[in-house]
Amino acid sequence: MIALSDRSKLTPEEYLELEGKSPIKHEYIDGLAYAMAGTTDTHNTIALNLALIIRNGLRGSDCRVYFADVKVRLEQRNHFYYPDIFVTCKPQDREVSTYKRFPKLIVEVLSESTEAFDRGDKFNDYQTLESLQEYVLVNSKDRRVEIFRRNEDGLWLFQTYTATQILFELKSIDITVAFTDLYEDVTLK
């Protein structure tokens, strides 16, 4: 990530104003805006496949799926992130069009440049969202999905799925996904 400015820290309002005019997406971390790199066709295809599966599964519900260009605001951390995919079902999240505050599901498609951050600090930050029930990491090098689920005690339980299992469930939104659909039109090396 490359910082947007060397000047003093931006307020969230300044960030949102600048981001609304910027041709490049930036994530905001406690006053600093960081330019985001583009993705690969593999990353994009996987994310689009899953977004479409989720969108079709949520038709007729009060939930909405967002893909790539809408931010999640983490007020406790003073951060804004652009998850690859997220779902929110809270009516309050319809009040602002550029960011959402109450996701129940967040998905990140892993890439070499972001994997450590997605697994570490970003997941740590996402855990401050009381609405978040599932955090999903989709591998873009081999057919593997890792899911962290928050239980009733607030603890995060981890489960790994591989293509040998054929299906995995997004329990927070009651959708089952086939690996063949997730990785459709994707050639892994």
TORLUMZA-643963 format. One record per residue (C-alpha): residue number from 1; residue in one letter; x, y, z negated. Coordinates in Angstrom, 2 decimals. Example, Ala and Ser with C-alpha at 12.3 -4.5 7.8 and 13.67 -1.06 7.14 Angstrom:
// residues 2
+-----+-----+---------+---------+---------+
:   n : res :       u :       v :       w :
+-----+-----+---------+---------+---------+
:   1 :   A :   12.30 :   -4.50 :   -7.80 :
:   2 :   S :   13.67 :   -1.06 :   -7.14 :
+-----+-----+---------+---------+---------+
END
This chain:
// residues 189
+-----+-----+---------+---------+---------+
:   n : res :       u :       v :       w :
+-----+-----+---------+---------+---------+
:   1 :   M :    0.00 :    0.00 :    0.00 :
:   2 :   I :    1.16 :    3.53 :    0.75 :
:   3 :   A :    0.10 :    6.43 :   -1.48 :
:   4 :   L :   -1.96 :    9.15 :    0.23 :
:   5 :   S :   -0.50 :   12.11 :   -1.59 :
:   6 :   D :    2.52 :   13.09 :   -3.64 :
:   7 :   R :    0.59 :   15.88 :   -5.39 :
:   8 :   S :   -1.17 :   15.51 :   -8.72 :
:   9 :   K :   -3.77 :   12.82 :   -9.15 :
:  10 :   L :   -7.09 :   13.05 :   -7.34 :
:  11 :   T :  -10.36 :   13.04 :   -9.21 :
:  12 :   P :  -12.89 :   10.41 :   -8.06 :
:  13 :   E :  -14.90 :   13.21 :   -6.44 :
:  14 :   E :  -11.85 :   14.50 :   -4.52 :
:  15 :   Y :  -11.05 :   10.96 :   -3.39 :
:  16 :   L :  -14.60 :   10.37 :   -2.17 :
:  17 :   E :  -14.58 :   13.66 :   -0.25 :
:  18 :   L :  -11.22 :   12.91 :    1.40 :
:  19 :   E :  -12.19 :    9.30 :    2.10 :
:  20 :   G :  -15.37 :   10.45 :    3.82 :
:  21 :   K :  -13.25 :   12.39 :    6.33 :
:  22 :   S :  -10.34 :    9.98 :    6.72 :
:  23 :   P :   -9.91 :    7.75 :    9.79 :
:  24 :   I :   -7.99 :    5.32 :    7.53 :
:  25 :   K :   -9.44 :    3.47 :    4.53 :
:  26 :   H :   -7.82 :    4.06 :    1.14 :
:  27 :   E :   -8.29 :    2.28 :   -2.14 :
:  28 :   Y :   -8.23 :    4.49 :   -5.23 :
:  29 :   I :   -6.33 :    3.44 :   -8.32 :
:  30 :   D :   -6.49 :    5.78 :  -11.28 :
:  31 :   G :   -6.04 :    9.02 :   -9.34 :
:  32 :   L :   -3.91 :    7.77 :   -6.46 :
:  33 :   A :   -5.20 :    6.80 :   -3.01 :
:  34 :   Y :   -3.45 :    3.97 :   -1.18 :
:  35 :   A :   -3.76 :    3.38 :    2.57 :
:  36 :   M :   -4.97 :   -0.08 :    3.52 :
:  37 :   A :   -3.39 :   -2.16 :    6.25 :
:  38 :   G :   -5.48 :   -3.73 :    8.98 :
:  39 :   T :   -6.33 :   -7.42 :    9.05 :
:  40 :   T :   -5.65 :  -10.29 :   11.43 :
:  41 :   D :   -8.18 :  -11.96 :   13.69 :
:  42 :   T :   -8.11 :  -15.03 :   11.41 :
:  43 :   H :   -8.85 :  -12.92 :    8.33 :
:  44 :   N :  -11.58 :  -11.00 :   10.12 :
:  45 :   T :  -13.25 :  -14.10 :   11.59 :
:  46 :   I :  -13.34 :  -15.88 :    8.22 :
:  47 :   A :  -14.79 :  -12.81 :    6.49 :
:  48 :   L :  -17.37 :  -12.27 :    9.22 :
:  49 :   N :  -18.41 :  -15.94 :    9.21 :
:  50 :   L :  -18.98 :  -15.85 :    5.45 :
:  51 :   A :  -20.74 :  -12.47 :    5.53 :
:  52 :   L :  -23.18 :  -13.81 :    8.14 :
:  53 :   I :  -23.83 :  -16.99 :    6.15 :
:  54 :   I :  -24.53 :  -14.92 :    3.04 :
:  55 :   R :  -26.67 :  -12.38 :    4.93 :
:  56 :   N :  -28.81 :  -15.15 :    6.41 :
:  57 :   G :  -29.15 :  -16.80 :    3.00 :
:  58 :   L :  -30.27 :  -13.57 :    1.34 :
:  59 :   R :  -32.94 :  -12.57 :    3.86 :
:  60 :   G :  -36.14 :  -11.59 :    2.10 :
:  61 :   S :  -34.41 :  -11.07 :   -1.27 :
:  62 :   D :  -33.57 :   -7.88 :   -3.14 :
:  63 :   C :  -29.87 :   -8.59 :   -2.70 :
:  64 :   R :  -27.60 :   -6.91 :   -0.13 :
:  65 :   V :  -24.31 :   -8.11 :    1.32 :
:  66 :   Y :  -21.58 :   -5.63 :    2.23 :
:  67 :   F :  -18.65 :   -6.30 :    4.52 :
:  68 :   A :  -15.28 :   -4.50 :    4.55 :
:  69 :   D :  -16.29 :   -0.82 :    4.70 :
:  70 :   V :  -18.25 :   -0.16 :    1.51 :
:  71 :   K :  -16.38 :    0.39 :   -1.75 :
:  72 :   V :  -16.92 :   -1.04 :   -5.22 :
:  73 :   R :  -16.50 :    1.49 :   -8.01 :
:  74 :   L :  -14.88 :    0.22 :  -11.20 :
:  75 :   E :  -15.68 :    3.00 :  -13.64 :
:  76 :   Q :  -13.86 :    1.47 :  -16.64 :
:  77 :   R :  -10.63 :    1.35 :  -14.61 :
:  78 :   N :  -11.14 :    4.55 :  -12.55 :
:  79 :   H :  -10.70 :    2.53 :   -9.34 :
:  80 :   F :  -12.43 :    2.10 :   -5.99 :
:  81 :   Y :  -11.72 :   -1.07 :   -4.00 :
:  82 :   Y :  -12.87 :   -2.30 :   -0.60 :
:  83 :   P :  -13.62 :   -6.01 :   -1.09 :
:  84 :   D :  -13.83 :   -8.12 :    2.06 :
:  85 :   I :  -17.39 :   -9.08 :    1.08 :
:  86 :   F :  -19.60 :   -8.42 :   -1.90 :
:  87 :   V :  -23.22 :   -8.85 :   -2.93 :
:  88 :   T :  -25.28 :   -6.63 :   -5.18 :
:  89 :   C :  -28.88 :   -7.15 :   -6.26 :
:  90 :   K :  -29.33 :   -4.10 :   -8.48 :
:  91 :   P :  -31.73 :   -1.35 :   -7.31 :
:  92 :   Q :  -29.31 :    1.25 :   -8.76 :
:  93 :   D :  -26.84 :    0.30 :   -6.03 :
:  94 :   R :  -29.14 :    1.78 :   -3.40 :
:  95 :   E :  -28.69 :    5.29 :   -4.84 :
:  96 :   V :  -25.27 :    5.92 :   -3.24 :
:  97 :   S :  -24.45 :    4.83 :    0.31 :
:  98 :   T :  -20.62 :    4.82 :    0.16 :
:  99 :   Y :  -19.96 :    2.74 :   -2.95 :
: 100 :   K :  -21.68 :    0.25 :   -5.25 :
: 101 :   R :  -21.23 :   -0.33 :   -8.99 :
: 102 :   F :  -22.99 :   -3.63 :   -9.77 :
: 103 :   P :  -21.73 :   -6.47 :   -7.57 :
: 104 :   K :  -22.59 :   -9.99 :   -8.69 :
: 105 :   L :  -20.32 :  -11.69 :   -6.13 :
: 106 :   I :  -17.00 :  -10.46 :   -4.71 :
: 107 :   V :  -15.05 :  -12.29 :   -2.00 :
: 108 :   E :  -11.47 :  -11.61 :   -0.92 :
: 109 :   V :   -9.93 :  -13.38 :    2.07 :
: 110 :   L :   -6.29 :  -13.90 :    1.18 :
: 111 :   S :   -3.43 :  -12.64 :    3.33 :
: 112 :   E :    0.29 :  -12.77 :    2.70 :
: 113 :   S :    0.48 :   -9.06 :    1.90 :
: 114 :   T :   -2.47 :   -8.99 :   -0.54 :
: 115 :   E :   -2.61 :  -12.46 :   -2.12 :
: 116 :   A :   -0.64 :  -11.64 :   -5.28 :
: 117 :   F :   -2.63 :   -8.45 :   -5.88 :
: 118 :   D :   -5.98 :  -10.16 :   -5.19 :
: 119 :   R :   -5.14 :  -12.96 :   -7.64 :
: 120 :   G :   -3.62 :  -10.71 :  -10.29 :
: 121 :   D :   -4.29 :   -7.05 :  -10.97 :
: 122 :   K :   -7.32 :   -6.77 :   -8.70 :
: 123 :   F :   -9.06 :   -9.76 :  -10.32 :
: 124 :   N :   -8.15 :   -8.36 :  -13.73 :
: 125 :   D :   -9.78 :   -5.06 :  -12.72 :
: 126 :   Y :  -12.86 :   -6.76 :  -11.27 :
: 127 :   Q :  -13.42 :   -8.55 :  -14.59 :
: 128 :   T :  -14.42 :   -5.18 :  -16.12 :
: 129 :   L :  -17.60 :   -5.28 :  -14.00 :
: 130 :   E :  -20.23 :   -6.70 :  -16.33 :
: 131 :   S :  -22.45 :   -7.56 :  -13.35 :
: 132 :   L :  -19.80 :   -9.75 :  -11.70 :
: 133 :   Q :  -20.62 :  -13.46 :  -11.90 :
: 134 :   E :  -18.32 :  -14.93 :   -9.22 :
: 135 :   Y :  -14.98 :  -13.98 :   -7.70 :
: 136 :   V :  -14.11 :  -15.98 :   -4.58 :
: 137 :   L :  -10.71 :  -16.27 :   -2.91 :
: 138 :   V :  -10.76 :  -17.71 :    0.61 :
: 139 :   N :   -7.47 :  -18.98 :    1.97 :
: 140 :   S :   -6.56 :  -17.93 :    5.51 :
: 141 :   K :   -3.67 :  -20.42 :    5.88 :
: 142 :   D :   -5.53 :  -23.63 :    5.10 :
: 143 :   R :   -9.09 :  -24.66 :    4.36 :
: 144 :   R :   -9.35 :  -23.89 :    0.67 :
: 145 :   V :  -11.73 :  -21.79 :   -1.41 :
: 146 :   E :  -11.08 :  -20.89 :   -5.04 :
: 147 :   I :  -13.95 :  -19.65 :   -7.18 :
: 148 :   F :  -13.85 :  -18.02 :  -10.60 :
: 149 :   R :  -17.24 :  -18.09 :  -12.33 :
: 150 :   R :  -18.16 :  -16.22 :  -15.49 :
: 151 :   N :  -20.02 :  -18.46 :  -17.93 :
: 152 :   E :  -22.59 :  -17.47 :  -20.58 :
: 153 :   D :  -19.79 :  -16.83 :  -23.09 :
: 154 :   G :  -18.06 :  -14.40 :  -20.72 :
: 155 :   L :  -15.21 :  -16.81 :  -19.97 :
: 156 :   W :  -14.00 :  -17.30 :  -16.40 :
: 157 :   L :  -14.01 :  -20.91 :  -15.16 :
: 158 :   F :  -11.95 :  -21.87 :  -12.13 :
: 159 :   Q :  -12.80 :  -24.37 :   -9.40 :
: 160 :   T :  -11.01 :  -25.18 :   -6.16 :
: 161 :   Y :  -12.75 :  -26.56 :   -3.07 :
: 162 :   T :  -11.06 :  -28.07 :   -0.04 :
: 163 :   A :  -12.37 :  -29.18 :    3.33 :
: 164 :   T :  -12.51 :  -32.77 :    2.09 :
: 165 :   Q :  -15.46 :  -31.70 :   -0.07 :
: 166 :   I :  -17.30 :  -30.44 :    3.05 :
: 167 :   L :  -19.44 :  -27.91 :    1.09 :
: 168 :   F :  -19.08 :  -25.39 :   -1.71 :
: 169 :   E :  -21.69 :  -23.42 :   -3.58 :
: 170 :   L :  -21.87 :  -19.71 :   -4.32 :
: 171 :   K :  -23.87 :  -20.22 :   -7.51 :
: 172 :   S :  -24.42 :  -16.52 :   -8.24 :
: 173 :   I :  -26.54 :  -16.19 :   -5.11 :
: 174 :   D :  -27.63 :  -19.85 :   -4.72 :
: 175 :   I :  -26.08 :  -20.39 :   -1.28 :
: 176 :   T :  -24.24 :  -23.50 :   -0.13 :
: 177 :   V :  -21.53 :  -23.05 :    2.50 :
: 178 :   A :  -20.04 :  -25.66 :    4.84 :
: 179 :   F :  -16.33 :  -25.46 :    5.49 :
: 180 :   T :  -16.99 :  -25.97 :    9.20 :
: 181 :   D :  -19.15 :  -22.82 :    9.22 :
: 182 :   L :  -16.70 :  -20.79 :    7.13 :
: 183 :   Y :  -13.74 :  -21.63 :    9.39 :
: 184 :   E :  -15.65 :  -21.67 :   12.70 :
: 185 :   D :  -13.53 :  -20.30 :   15.59 :
: 186 :   V :  -10.45 :  -20.16 :   13.33 :
: 187 :   T :   -7.18 :  -21.85 :   14.22 :
: 188 :   L :   -4.99 :  -22.38 :   11.18 :
: 189 :   K :   -1.26 :  -22.91 :   11.52 :
+-----+-----+---------+---------+---------+
END
